[in-house]
Amino acid sequence: MLIANESLIDCHIHMVASPHSILSKKHGNIIKTNIFSNISHTILSLYHGLDLRSKDLDYRYPQYVNQLIDESQHVKKGIIFGLDGVYDDAGYLDVPATSFMITNDFVKEVIRPFKNLKYGASISLSRRDAMEMLDKAKSDKASLIKVLPNVQGFDPADKKYSAFYKKMADYKIPLLIHSGYEFALPSIRQSYGHPEGFRLALDSGVTVIAAHGCATGLMSVELFKGVVREYVQKYKNFYLDISAVTIPTRSGIVSFLRENEDVRERLVFGTDFPLPVVTSTFLLSVGKLQLRKINRNDNYFDRYIELMKALELFGENNPKKKNRNPFK
């Protein structure tokens, strides 16, 4: 595991916002009623005891995340971010095409009181003011830039983004980029999640963190193993987070990560909070007794970590070689 226990950061936490609040509307959030909001409501209510329809969710949610981190034995900080929207060919926000958008300004405002939460920015590279937004992210001390190209509708391999990547590299801000298929939100083009498209950013010197361990997101069909091996060997600035690898559609990547020590050395801790920790996915790998012990841990982050330890992706079971930290 990339970051030692005493300074462990969860690099992959999503912001949630109320679609009804004055603050959410003030900052230009877009949260349309669709299957995604229904799924989010189910996860938040059943798994976390929060109501997506509550008008005070904007403050209750970051307070809840901050408290969980405060009570965690392992995690010390969490990087939390929203999601930029879809932009048209001229670089203007395409509201009809955007089903879910939580702005950077909203995230900054609601997390300000909470000491355990670090700010992550989301910038669609296709917006006309992307360079200015990157400057602002730098001045606001964003810990990373998060993009979801499938949903935001831009090709991360397009050379017109070279200047953006060059400035990112100069600023030393890591890029957390979704990898694989995306089904929770309407996807404009699934091929934009192929890690082959990350090459331009890597060649530009950007520290790239591929989300979800570079899982394809198609159950046990893992298509990206070859490019992951290549990137690990070729690029010292390439990392993978382990977010959402407990979800059945992404869990197939775990065996690949366990079998490849050089890839494990590039792992960054991330959860994809608030997605649930599906421990039962690994019943055969971990065993009933150990799984029962893990499930008794009430803290979300510690439960995720204990499961990763049991799978030999984290902690004392991981190779002893000290790894680089992309957040230094």
C-alpha positions in Angstrom: 0.0 0.0 0.0 1.3 3.4 -1.0 0.7 5.5 2.0 1.6 4.3 5.5 -1.0 3.9 8.2 0.1 6.9 10.2 -0.7 9.2 7.3 -3.4 7.3 5.4 -5.5 9.4 3.1 -8.7 8.2 1.4 -8.2 9.8 -2.0 -11.7 8.9 -3.4 -14.7 10.3 -1.6 -17.7 11.7 -3.4 -19.6 14.8 -2.3 -23.4 14.4 -2.1 -25.8 17.4 -2.2 -29.5 18.0 -1.7 -31.3 18.7 -5.0 -33.7 21.0 -3.0 -31.5 23.2 -0.9 -30.9 26.9 -1.4 -27.1 26.4 -1.1 -27.1 23.7 -3.8 -29.0 25.9 -6.2 -26.9 28.9 -5.3 -23.7 27.1 -6.5 -25.3 25.7 -9.6 -25.5 22.1 -8.7 -27.5 19.9 -11.1 -29.2 16.8 -9.6 -31.9 15.5 -11.9 -34.4 12.9 -10.7 -33.3 9.6 -12.4 -32.2 6.1 -11.6 -28.9 7.5 -10.2 -30.7 9.7 -7.6 -32.9 6.7 -6.6 -29.8 4.5 -6.2 -28.1 7.2 -4.2 -31.1 7.6 -1.9 -31.1 3.9 -1.2 -27.4 3.8 -0.4 -27.5 6.9 1.8 -30.7 5.9 3.6 -30.2 2.2 4.1 -26.4 2.1 4.4 -25.6 5.4 6.0 -28.8 6.6 7.6 -28.9 9.8 5.6 -31.9 11.2 3.6 -31.0 12.5 0.1 -34.2 14.5 0.2 -33.3 16.3 3.4 -32.6 20.1 2.9 -29.8 20.0 5.6 -28.0 17.1 3.8 -25.5 19.6 2.4 -24.0 20.0 5.9 -25.0 16.7 7.5 -23.2 14.7 4.8 -19.7 16.2 5.2 -20.2 16.2 9.0 -20.9 12.5 8.8 -17.9 11.7 6.7 -15.6 13.9 8.9 -16.9 12.0 12.0 -16.2 8.6 10.5 -12.7 9.6 9.7 -12.3 11.1 13.2 -13.3 7.7 14.7 -11.2 5.7 12.2 -8.2 3.9 13.6 -6.4 4.1 10.2 -7.6 6.9 8.0 -6.5 10.4 9.0 -7.8 12.5 6.0 -10.2 12.2 3.1 -10.2 14.0 -0.2 -13.7 14.9 -1.2 -14.8 16.2 -4.6 -17.9 16.9 -6.7 -18.3 16.3 -10.4 -18.1 18.8 -13.2 -20.8 18.7 -15.9 -21.0 18.1 -19.7 -19.8 20.8 -22.0 -20.7 21.4 -25.7 -18.3 21.8 -28.6 -17.9 25.5 -27.8 -17.0 24.7 -24.2 -20.2 25.9 -22.6 -22.2 23.9 -20.0 -24.7 21.6 -21.7 -27.5 21.6 -19.1 -29.8 19.1 -20.9 -26.9 16.6 -21.2 -25.8 17.0 -17.6 -27.7 14.8 -15.2 -25.4 15.2 -12.2 -23.1 18.1 -11.3 -21.7 19.3 -8.0 -19.6 22.4 -8.3 -16.2 23.0 -6.8 -17.4 26.1 -5.0 -20.1 24.2 -3.3 -17.6 21.5 -2.1 -15.2 24.2 -0.8 -18.0 25.9 1.2 -19.5 22.9 2.9 -16.3 21.2 3.9 -14.7 24.3 5.3 -15.6 23.6 9.0 -14.3 20.0 8.9 -10.6 19.4 9.7 -10.5 15.8 8.3 -11.7 16.7 4.8 -9.4 17.9 2.0 -10.6 19.6 -1.1 -10.5 17.9 -4.5 -11.6 19.7 -7.6 -13.4 18.3 -10.6 -12.7 20.0 -14.0 -14.0 18.8 -17.3 -11.2 19.3 -19.8 -13.7 20.3 -22.5 -14.9 23.4 -20.7 -13.7 26.7 -22.4 -12.2 28.0 -19.2 -10.5 24.8 -18.1 -7.1 26.4 -17.8 -8.5 29.2 -15.6 -10.3 26.6 -13.4 -6.9 24.7 -13.0 -5.3 28.0 -11.9 -8.1 28.4 -9.4 -7.7 24.8 -8.2 -4.0 25.5 -7.6 -4.7 28.7 -5.7 -7.4 26.9 -3.6 -4.8 24.1 -2.8 -6.8 21.3 -4.4 -5.3 18.0 -3.5 -6.2 16.5 -6.9 -8.3 16.9 -10.0 -11.0 14.3 -10.5 -12.4 13.6 -14.0 -14.9 11.0 -15.3 -14.5 11.2 -19.0 -17.2 8.7 -19.9 -19.9 10.8 -18.3 -18.3 14.3 -18.9 -18.0 13.4 -22.6 -14.4 14.3 -23.4 -11.5 12.1 -24.7 -8.6 12.3 -22.3 -6.3 11.3 -25.2 -7.1 14.3 -27.3 -3.9 16.3 -28.0 -5.8 19.6 -27.6 -5.6 19.0 -23.8 -1.7 18.8 -23.9 -1.4 22.4 -22.5 -3.8 21.5 -19.6 -1.7 18.4 -18.7 1.5 20.4 -19.0 0.2 23.0 -16.5 -1.0 20.2 -14.2 2.5 18.7 -14.2 4.0 22.1 -13.5 1.5 22.5 -10.6 2.2 19.0 -9.3 -1.5 18.3 -8.9 -2.4 14.6 -9.3 -5.1 13.6 -11.8 -7.6 11.0 -10.4 -9.3 9.6 -13.5 -12.1 7.1 -13.7 -11.2 3.8 -15.5 -13.5 1.3 -17.0 -17.2 1.3 -17.8 -19.6 3.6 -16.0 -23.2 2.7 -15.4 -24.3 4.7 -12.3 -24.6 7.9 -14.5 -25.5 8.3 -18.1 -22.4 7.7 -20.2 -21.7 9.7 -23.4 -18.9 7.3 -24.6 -17.7 4.3 -22.6 -14.4 4.1 -24.6 -13.2 7.3 -22.8 -12.7 5.2 -19.7 -10.1 3.0 -21.4 -6.7 3.5 -19.6 -5.0 3.7 -23.0 -6.4 7.3 -23.1 -4.3 8.2 -20.0 -1.0 8.0 -21.9 -1.0 11.7 -23.0 -1.3 12.8 -19.4 1.4 10.4 -18.3 3.8 11.5 -21.1 3.1 15.1 -20.1 4.5 14.3 -16.6 1.1 14.3 -14.7 0.8 12.1 -11.7 -2.1 9.9 -12.8 -4.1 7.8 -10.4 -6.4 5.3 -12.2 -9.5 4.7 -10.2 -10.9 1.3 -9.2 -7.6 -0.5 -9.8 -8.2 -0.1 -13.5 -11.0 -2.6 -13.4 -13.1 -2.9 -16.5 -16.4 -2.8 -14.5 -17.8 -5.9 -16.3 -17.7 -8.4 -13.5 -14.8 -10.8 -14.2 -14.0 -9.5 -17.7 -10.7 -7.6 -17.1 -9.4 -6.0 -20.4 -6.8 -3.6 -19.1 -4.1 -5.9 -17.5 -1.7 -5.5 -20.3 -1.7 -1.7 -20.3 -1.5 -1.6 -16.5 1.6 -3.7 -16.6 3.1 -1.5 -19.3 2.3 1.7 -17.4 3.8 0.4 -14.1 7.0 -0.5 -15.9 7.3 2.6 -18.0 5.9 5.5 -15.9 7.0 6.3 -12.3 4.0 8.8 -12.2 1.3 6.1 -12.6 -0.7 4.8 -9.7 -4.0 3.0 -9.1 -6.5 3.4 -6.3 -8.5 0.5 -4.8 -11.8 2.3 -4.7 -15.0 0.3 -5.2 -13.2 -3.0 -5.8 -15.6 -4.6 -3.3 -18.5 -4.0 -5.7 -19.1 -7.2 -7.6 -18.8 -5.6 -11.1 -15.3 -4.4 -10.2 -14.1 -7.2 -7.9 -12.6 -9.2 -10.7 -9.5 -7.0 -10.7 -8.5 -8.0 -7.1 -7.0 -11.3 -8.1 -4.8 -9.5 -10.7 -3.7 -7.0 -8.1 -2.9 -9.8 -5.6 -0.8 -11.7 -8.2 1.3 -8.7 -9.3 3.7 -7.3 -6.7 4.9 -4.5 -8.9 1.4 -3.3 -9.4 0.5 -3.6 -5.7 3.4 -1.2 -5.0 1.5 1.5 -6.9 -1.7 1.2 -5.0 -3.3 4.2 -3.3 -6.0 3.9 -0.7 -9.4 5.1 -1.8 -13.0 3.8 -1.1 -15.4 5.5 -3.5 -17.4 6.5 -0.4 -20.5 6.5 0.0 -20.6 3.2 -2.0 -21.0 0.3 0.4 -18.2 -2.1 1.4 -19.5 -5.4 0.0 -17.5 -7.8 2.1 -19.6 -10.9 1.0 -18.0 -10.6 -2.5 -14.9 -12.1 -1.1 -16.4 -14.9 1.1 -14.4 -17.6 -0.7 -11.1 -15.6 -0.7 -11.3 -14.5 3.0 -13.3 -17.2 4.7 -16.5 -17.0 6.8 -14.8 -16.4 10.2 -12.5 -13.6 9.1 -15.3 -12.0 7.2 -17.5 -12.1 10.2 -14.8 -10.4 12.2 -14.4 -7.7 9.6 -18.2 -7.1 9.5 -18.2 -6.4 13.2 -16.2 -3.3 12.6 -18.7 -0.4 12.7 -16.4 2.1 11.0 -16.8 2.3 7.3 -13.2 3.1 6.5 -11.7 0.6 8.9 -14.0 -2.1 7.6 -12.7 -1.3 4.1 -9.1 -1.4 5.2 -9.5 -4.6 7.2 -10.9 -6.3 4.1 -8.0 -5.0 2.0 -5.6 -6.4 4.6 -7.3 -9.8 4.4 -7.0 -9.7 0.6 -3.2 -8.9 1.0 -3.6 -5.5 -0.7 -2.9 -3.4 2.3 -0.8 -3.3 5.5 1.7 -5.8 6.8 0.8 -8.4 4.1 1.9 -6.0 1.4 5.5 -5.9 0.1 7.9 -4.1 2.5 9.4 -1.9 -0.2 8.7 1.7 0.6 6.6 3.3 -2.2 6.3 6.9 -3.4 3.5 9.1 -2.2 1.7 11.0 -5.0 0.3 13.5 -2.4 3.7 14.8 -1.2 
